[in-house]
Amino acid sequence: MEYTPHGVCSQHIHVEVDDNGTIHNVQFTGGCSGNTQGVARLVEGMNIQEAISRMEGIRCGFKTTSCPDQLAQALKQIQAQR
């Protein structure tokens, strides 16, 4: 899935979820490189619902969202399409 995040520095998120609901191949374009690479590696192989519950609602400074929260939104969109 290709997702366009809103309210954060990253401009694009690519994420794949297999038929078992396992996350693979997360890639952020833009944003804080070290943080987005870390988030991508941490969720690799994680169940989609577990990742959403851990990341949804995380804020970045004074922003109402963050790159992890936006990844959770992308994952929720994938769930809704299933």
N, C-alpha and C positions, 0 to 999 in steps of 0.2 A: 504494500500500500504506500502511496505517496500522500503525505499530509503537509499542509501549509500551516505552520503555527501562527498564533496571534498573540501580540503583547510581549514578545520576547526577542532576543537578539538573533536567534537562529531563524533561517529563512525556509528551511525544508527539513522534513523528517521522512526517512525511508524505513519501513519496518515490515517484516514478514512474520506471519503466524501460521504454523502448520495446522493440520486437521485435528490434532490433539490439543490445540490451544497453547502450544509452546512457542515462545518468541525466538526469532532468529534474525540475524543480519540487520541490526539497527544502525542507521547512519544519519547523523545530523549534518546539515550544511550551515555553516556560520555558528555564531554563539561562542561561548568560552570553550575552546578546543579540549582542554584537559577535563573539564567537567562533563562535557557531552560525551567524550570518549569513555569516561568512567561509568556514566549512566548506561551507555550502550553495552559495555562489557558486563556490568552487573546484572542486567536483565536478560542477557543471552541464556537461553535454556530455561527461563522462568515461565511459569504458568501465567497466562494473560490476566486472570482475575487477581492473582497475588501481586503482580506488578502494578495494576491499577490501584489496589488498596494501599500499597506502600507509597505511591507517588502522587496520587490525586490530592490536590489542595496545597501542595508545596508552593511557597511564594519565594520570589527573588527580590530581596530588598523591599522597596515600597510598591513593587508591582503586585498585581493580584494573581499572578500566575508565574510559572517558571518553565524551563525546558523540560524537567521531569514531569511537571503537571501537564504540559502540552503533549508529551509522549503518552501519558495516561488518557488524554482526550482522544488521541489517535487510536489507541487500543480500544477505547469504548466504542468508537465508530466502527472498528472492525467487528466487534461483538455484535453490534446492532445490524450489521450487514449479513450476519450468519443466520 
